Amino acid sequence: MLPSKPELTGTVGAVASTHWLASAAGMRILANGGNAFDAAVAAGFVLQVIEPHFNGPGGDVSIVAHRAGRDDVQAVCGQGPMPRAADIDTFTGLGLDAIPGSGLLPACVPGAFGGWMRLLAEFGTMRLADVLAPAIGYAEGGFPLLPETALAIEVLAPLFREEWHGSGQTYLPGGRVPAAGSRFRNPALAATYQRLIKEAEAAAGDREAQIQAAHDAFYQGFVAEEITDFLASGPMLDATGRRHRGLLTGDDLAGWEATVETAPSHGYRGYQVYKPGPWSQGPVFLQQLALLEGFDLAAMGQGSADCLHTVVECTKLAMADREAWYGDPAFSDVPLAGLLDEEYTRRRRALVGERAEPTLRPGEPGGRTSFIPALTAPDAAEPDTDLMSQLRNGLPTVLRATTAKGDTCTVTAVDRHGNMVAATPSGGWLKSSPAVPGLGFPLGTRGQSMYLVDGHPNSLAPGKRPRTTLSPTVVLRDGRPFVAFGTPGGDRQDQWTLQFFLNVADFGLDLQSATETTAFHTDQVPASFTPHAHRPGVLVAEETCAQEVVEELERRGHEVELVPAYSLGRVCAAGLTGEDGFVRAAAGPRGRHAYAVCE
């Protein structure tokens, strides 16, 4: 089957993202002489404005970046930690057995701004004012509101009017729900960006010094002060049905900065694949590749029952290890080398059989004993008011990709020099937490993914990063830059992007065609945002999956659930063609992706 649109090629640079205005902003930067990293930063800030139901400045971002002429890839961690006042006793003392998915209690240090600033300062070339200009333009002048954003605001409007007044000021202009397609503005956010630039330029004339000054204004200056004053203003309603105060303080913000580290990698059939570290779920992609290396997927055939079964069973093993072993490596001894060890992988690969395995089976690298908290779904109390129904339904992140395409964004960019970057921003969306009125954005609530039990790598501790699902990818081939890609989708990101990569590496598809094959995933993976929720044995596939394949998968013990075509994942990719030096881009047909190349 021919792809719905072509893989684009050009000579200067390429950008692919989850919204056409963000891709256009990145292309404008490339056309004005910026590099791929400058373009990604500009696109990322535009996404904060135009997709506020998916991400915001108060959220987080995970980035993998390859500099031209280098043989390594760096990971930028824009995941802020939990407050220093947050510990297990704090939450259990409130009568909670899980961190709520909304409100002020799960709020972390906002990591997105610091992550983008670190990328711009160390990898980019342009000034802060240049890369922020498109975002300011849309926040101040307006942009066409997406139907999904309008619907989210409509659902949550009673909450915004009655409880979260800052959100009402931000998202209900004139007190009314904005219509889909109408011109929507966020003047408070525009003013925040403008003041950051003003203070940066007043502090220094040097590019890097200005970026540092903007960082300081955010984490130690007026932004931190606004956040601190807002959190001190009183308790606010959250998904527990009660009002709680936040734990975040100015000291938490002032003591944090994004980190840069060498990205973990693994070789696969001539490709070298790079991911964020185990503070994210990124290494499961590497574990999946290590397991799949022992199977001849090409001989099985793309889309065959053999292929889907093998991929899903390997995914279950890798994700079981994620559940047992991944967490903030600054607090836990994450045995990443052992999890990717050849002998360990061989033993794990032998567990893949002809039948679907319905249980999670984490391994024991180096003889260590694994631990996964009890997988029992929490009881769901009946909402006693319409407002609480909206709060609980609208605020937690999407539980099943069968009902929504994602709750996150993606940006990828390359340039003719060979620079290449993929970023996955998320969190701080309008449904997560009350907006800070003077800033025009809410805080991120990634803390909801942590466990209130001792002894797990993702257990709550003061100043500890929650394990994030954000998982972009960069791939080199024969030591040369090849492709950067990512998708929204929470826990399923490393399933949908794996399929994209296998389509290229094992089945020889071009980037665009690789985004358009039948997508699938296993729901046996415990959900990060609703602790312990999972559906053992369920394999979700798009309805384009052949009937004979479905029947064979069911014979092997999978419970196959079909969903509409083009409803799983939103893969974006940008890369280079090799010796001829062309740049290229692709964006899947699921959602409002846009991809472009600069001639």
N, C-alpha and C positions, 0 to 999 in steps of 0.2 A: 504494500500500500504506500502510495506517495505521501510525503509529509504535507501538512496543511499549508505550510509556508517554507520558504527556502532558508538554508543556513546562509547568513550574510557574511560576506568577506569584504575587506577593505585594506587600506595601507597605513592609516595613522593610529587608530585606536578603536576599541569596541566596548560597549557597555550593555549589560542585560540586567534588568531588575524587575521587581514585582509591580511597578507602576510606570506608565509611559512618561509622566512628567519627571520622574526621578532619572530615568534613562536619558531624557533630553537634557536635563541639567548636567549630567556627567559628560555628555557629548559636547556641550558648550564649553566645558572646562578643557577637554581635550583639544577642541578647535582653537582655543585661546592659548595653547602652548603648555597646558598642564600635563602631568603624567597620569598613569592609571590610578595611583593612590589619591591624587587630588580629585580625580573624577569620582572615585568611590565615596570620598568624604562629602562632596557636594551632593551626590545622589542620596547618601544616607541622611543628611539633614533635611532634604526635601521630603523624604519618606516620613520623617517625624511630624511634618506639617500635614501632609495630604493623606496619610494612613494612620490617624490617631487611634483607630480601633485596633491596630496591630502593633504599634510601637510609639515611643516618645522619648524626649530627652531624659526623663527620669528612669528609663529602663536600662537595658544592658545590650552589649554587642560582643560577638566573637568574630575575630578576623584572622585569616591566614594570608600572608603576603610574601611574594617572591620578588626580590630585586634582580634586575637584569644583570647578567654577568656573574651572578653568585650561584653556588651549587647547593644552597640551603634555602629553607623556607622558615619564616618567623610566624609565631602565633601571638596576637595581641589579645590579652584578656581584659575585656571591658565588662567584667562581671563583678559588681560591688559586693562586699561582704555584709553579713548581718551585723546589727549594732552590737556594741560591746556590752550593752545591758541585756542582751537576749541570750538566755540559756534555757535549758529544759525546765528547770524549777519555775522560772518566770511564767511559762505557759501552763504547766500543770497546776500551778498555784491559782490560775484563773479558771480552773475547772476544764481545761482543754486537753484533748488527747491527740490533736493534730493542729498544725498551724493553719489558721483560716486563709482562704484563697483570695480575700479582698480586704480592703480597709487599710488601717495604719500598722497593725501588728506585724504583718509579713514584710514590711518595707525594708529594702536593703539600701546601702549607699548607691546612688545613681551612677552606673558605670558607663553608660553610652557616651556621654559627653567626653569623659576622660579617655575612653578607648579611641574615639575618632580623633581627639587632639594628639594622642600619642602617634597614631598612624600619620597624621598630617605633618607633625614636627620631624619625625625620624625618617619617613619614607617619601613625603611629598615635597613640592617645590613652591607652591603658591601661598599667598597670604591668607589669613583667616577671613578677611573681608571679602576676598574673591570667592572663596568656596561657600561662604554663608549667604552670598547675595541672592542666589535662586530661592533658597528657603525663606529668606526675609520677604522677597517679592511675593511669594504665594501666601505667606502668613498675613502680610499687610494688605495686599491687593485682592486676595481671594483666589479660589480654585473651585472647579466643579466637584461637589460633594458626591462621593461614591454611594451607591444604594446601600451597601453594607454598613457604612458609617451612619447614614441617616437612620437605618433600622435600629442599630445599636443605641443611638441617642433616643429614639422614640421609645424603645423598651425601657430604658433607664430614666426617662424624663421625670416620673414621679419621685424617684430617689434623688435626682439632681435638684428638684424643686424643694423637697421637704427635708432632706438631710445633708446632701453634699452640695452646699451652696456655691462653693468655688467651681464645681463642675457645671452648675447651672449658669454661672456667669460666662464660662468658657464655651459651652456647647449649645446653649439655648439663647441665641441672639434675640433680644426683645422678649424673652420669656417663652419663645415658641420653638417647636421642633423644626429644624431646617429641612427642606425638601431635598430629595435626591436630585442631583444635577444642579442645584442652586449654587450661587457663588457664596462660598463659606470663607470667613476670615477668622484669624486668631490674633487680634492686635496685641494681646498681652504677651504671647510668644514672640511676635515680631519685635516688641520692645525689649524683651529679654535678650534676644540675639543681638540687637542693635547696641544695647548697653554693654554687652560683653566685648563687642568690637571697639566701642568708644573707650572703655577702660584699658583694653589691650594696647590701642594706639597711643593713648596718653602715657602709658607706662614705658614704652620702648619703641624704637624705630626698626629694630632688627626683627626679621620674620620669626625666628625661633623664640625670641624673647617675648614677642607679642602673643604667640600661642601659649607660652607658659603663663603669661599674665592673664589671659582669658581663662586658663585652667584654674588659676588661683582665685579669680573673681567668682568662679562657679563653686569651688570647693571650700574656699576660705573667706569669700567676700559676700556680695549682696545676694547671690543665689542661695548660698548656705544660710544666710541670715533669714531670708524669706521662708525657707523650708523649716528652720528651727522655730521661728515665731508661729508658723502655721501649726506645727505639731504640738506646740505648747498651748494652743488656743482651746483645746478641750477634746474629750473623747468623741469618736464618730462611729456611726453604725457600720458593721461589717457583716460577713456572711454567717456569723454565729447567731445573729439576731439581737446582739447586744452592742453597746458602745464601748470602745476601747481606745486608750491613748496609744500613740506611737512610741517606739523605743529609740528611734534614730535621733542623734544629737549632732550639733555642729562639730564636736570633736571627732565623731565618726567620719564625717565628710572630710575634715581637714587632714586626717591621717591616712588618706587613701590616694593611690594613683594606679593607673593601668600598668600592667607589666608586659614585657616582651620577652619571649623565650623561644628557643629552637623548637619547631613543631615536630612531634613524633611522626615517624613515617614507616612505611613498609613497602617492599617491592612486590610487584605483581605483573608477571608476563612482560617484562621490559619497561614497565611504568614504575615510577616512584611516587607514592601517594602520601600526602601530608595532611594532618588533622590537628585541631586544638588538643591540648593535654587532657588528662583524666579529671580535671575540674569541670570538664564538659563530658558529653557522651561520645565525643569524637572518636576515641580509639576503638569503639565497637566496629567502625567501618574497617579499620585495619585488621581487627580480629576476624571479621567476616571474610575479608580477602585472603587472610592466611589459611582459613579453613577451606575456602573454595578453590584454592590453588591445587588442591589434591583431586579435583574433579574436572572432567572434560566437558565443560558447559557447551562449548561449540558443537561437540558431537551430539549432545542432547537436543539441541535446537532451541532457538529463541522462542519463548512462549509455550514450550512443551510442559507437560505435567512433570516429567523428570526434572526439568530445570527449575520450575517453580517450587517443587517439593524440596529440592536440594538447597536452594537459596533460603527458603523459609526455615528449614531445620538448622542450617548454619547460623541464621540470624537469632534463633531462639537460644543457641548456646552462647553466642557473643553477648546477647542482651542479659542472659542470666549472670554472666560475669560482671556486666555493668552493675547490675543490682547488688551484687555481693561486694565488689571491690572498688568502684569508682567514688571519688570524692575529692575534696580540696587537698592536694598533696602537701600543702603547708601544715596540715593538721594530721594527715593519715599517711601511712606507708603504703602507697598504691603500687602493687607489684606489676607495673606495666611491662617491664622486660620479661618477666615470667609468663605473663599472659600472651605474649607474642613469641615465646620460645618455640623453636621448631619441634622439639620432642613433646612439649605440652600440647601444642596444636595437633600433632599426630594422634595423641591419645584422645583428644576432644573430637577430632574428625571421625574417629572410629565409632563414635556414638550415633552418627547419622545412619539411620536404618531405612527400611522400606516403608515403615509406618510413621504417621505423625506422632510426635511425642507431646503429651498434654501437660507435662510438668516442667518447671524451671529446674535446670540442672547446672548450677555453678560449679566451676572447677576448683582445684586446690593447688594453685601454682606454688612450687617450692614446698609442698607439703602443708601449707597453711590451711586452716579451717575456715570455710566461708560462713557468712552470716547474712541472711535476708530477713528483715522483719516480717512477722506473720502476714500473709497475704489474705486478709479479710477486709472486705469493703466496709467502710463505716456506715452506720445506720443513717438514713436520710430522714430528718424530721420533716413533717408536713409544714409548709409555710402557712403562717396564720394570717397573713395579710397579702394583698396584691403586691405591695411594695417589697415585702420579703421574698415573694415568689420571683419578682423581677431581679432582686439583688442576687439570689442564689442562681438563677438561670442565666443572668447576663454577665456576672462577674467572673466566675471561674473560667479558666481557659477551655477551649473546645475539647470535649471528651472524645469525640469520634469524628474522624475525618470523613466519614460517610455522610455527615450532615453539614460540614463546612470545610472549605478548602485549606484553612490554616489560620493561624493567629500570630503570624510573624512575617517578616519581610526578608528579602534577599537582594544583595547588590554584588555584581561581578564586573570586573573591568580589566582590560589589557591595553598595552600600547605598543607601538612599533619597535620600541627599544627592547622589549621582552619583559617589562614589568607586568606583574599579574597579581590580582587580589580578589578574594571572595570574602564577603562579610554577611553575617546573619544578625540583624538587629531585631530586638523584641522587647516586650515588657514596657511598663509605664503607659499602658494603653488606657483609654478613657473608662474602661470597665473595671480597672484594677483597684483604684484608690481615688479618693477625692482630689480634684485638681487644686493646686496651690494658686489662689486667685491672682496674686501679683506676678506670677510667672507664666501662667497659661498651660501648665502641664501637670499630670499626676505623677506620683512615685511608682516605681516598680515593686512588685510583690513576689519576687522569685523565692523568697524565704519559705513560701508555702510548700516547696518541694522537699524540705528537710524533714528528718525523722525526729520525733520526740522520744527517742530511746537511746540509751548509752551503747557505745561499742561498735557503731556502724560508721563507715567512712563518710557517709552523708548525714550523720547525726548533728543536730543543732549544737553550736558552740559559739561563744562571743567572738566576733570578728572573723568568723569563718565564712568562706564563699559557699553558697548553695551549689550543688552540682547542676549545671545548666544543660538543656537539651540543644542549645545553639551550636551548629556543627557544619561550618563551611569546609570546602575541600579545595586543595591545589594539587595538580599533578604535573610532574616532569616526565618527559620521555627521552631516554638516552641522554639525560643530563640537561635537556633543553626545555624551556617552558612550553607546556602543552595546553592545559585547560584549567580554568577555575570555575567552580560551580557550587550551587546550594539550592535549598528549597525551604519554605516554611513547613510546619507540620509537627512541631513538638517531638515526641518520642519516635515518630515515624520518619524523621528527616533522613536518618542513615539507612533506611530501607529504600525509600524512593530514589535517593541520589545513588545508592549502590546499583540499582537497576539501570539507571542512566549510564553509569560508568561501565558496567558489564556490557551494555549494548554497544558501547564503543570498543572496549578492549577485547571482548570475546566474540562479538558478532559483527564487528566491522562497520557499524552504522556511523553516519556523520552526526554532528552534534544535534542538529534539529530533529532528524529522524529518531535519534536516541531519546528525545523528550516525549515522543508521541506513541510509544508502544503501550500495551496494556499494563497499567500499574497495579501493584498488589502489596499487601503487607500482612503480617501476623498481629493480631490483637492480644496475643499471649503475653506481650511485654507489659509489665506493670506501668501504669500511667504516672508520670512524674508529678502531675498537678492535682491528682485526686489519689492520695496515697493508697496503694495496694489495689486499686481498681484494675482488673484485667479480665480477659475473656479467654480462658484456656481452650486451645484447639481451633479458634476461629481464624480463618484465612479470608481476608477481604480482598476482592478483585473487581476491577471494572467489568462491566457487562460485555465488553468486547472479547473477553476470555472465551475461547472456543468451548462449546458444550461438551465435547469429548474430553477436553482437559479438565473441566469442572467435575465430570463424572469420575475420572480417574483419581483426581485429588480426593474426592469423597470416599472412593474405595480404599484409599490409603489412610483414611481416618481423619482427614481435615473436615471441619465444618465450614463450607464455603458460603460466603455471603457476597452476593453481587450488588454492586452500586452503579450509578449512572456512569457512562463513558466520560472520560476526561474530568473526573471529580476528585482524583487523589494526587496531591502534590502540585507544586508550581515551580518546577525546575528551571533555573536560569543558568546560562553558561557563557563564558567568553574565553577565547583561546587564541593560539597561533598555529599556523599550518606547517611550520618547520623551515626548511631551507629557503623557500621562496619569500618568507618574511611577511606573509599576509596575516592580518588579524581576522578573527571570525567571531560570530555571536549566534546564540540560539536562545529561544524562550518557548517553553511548553504552551500548549493551547488551553491550559487550565487556569482561568483567571485573566487579569488585566496586565499581563506581562508586556514588557516592551524591550526590544533589543535594537541596537543601531550600531553602525560602523561609520567611522569618519574617513573620508577619502583624502 
